């Protein structure tokens, strides 16, 4: 009997279970988005090759447990009929997660589904010293918890005040969660360093005195496994999607060059200092 290459199977999304020659299949679900025909095929495979149920992971993934070793190739062929692919495991870029974004959610400041697909197409499965997770959330509500990821992307809105139309009603001050706005009798102060870029001042203003530019807030080195470490904000808000790709390219190159085997990005940054990555990011984005 041929020896089973468990490492290759895991790389391709088939993870060994405690039961002999049984595998839990992790599927590649980009940004939490699945079409109805893919869901129907997942149900079919779970019934025919599994035990009639699926597991929804904490990262928007779908897993089908109890796939027998001898059925793996047949399952791959079934997946291909609807364009489904196994997900990635091990030391490589994982499937990108995302909230529903501005196409669905009224709170979201950025489009997330397309961005997730583009990032996934560029980086999914790339070999690295350790796993690398990318998560996208549309606004400061942070439903996807961007700072838990090695690279987190969060929608933000940079506020700009137009004093000529302001009535100094004080509503923006009242809704600002960071207390960054102080309204005087005929003037207004914005403490930009404490601004959270949530956009509530812009959305609430009855006289359109607040305008704003939507953009991307990036965090680096987050992890919430055995070690809990929120991602760090090393660069200012970005306003162009291409800049997000540039930052991602730079971060992955840094990680590949500086990380030890089995070391997450957050631990690499703690060991060598975040200033090195910060400098490389600023140079690449200049």
Secondary structure by P-SEA (a helix, b strand, c coil): ccccaaaaaaaacbbbcccccbbbbbcccccccccaaaaaaaaaaaaaccccccccccccbbbbccccccaaaaaaaaaaccbbbbbbccccccccccccccccccccccccaaaaaaaaaaccccccccbbbbbbbcccccccccccccbbbbbbbbcccccccccccccccccccccccccccccccccccccccccccccccccccbbbbbbbbbbcccccccccccccccccccccaaaaaaaaaaaaaaaaccccccccaaaaaaaacaaaaaaaaaaaac
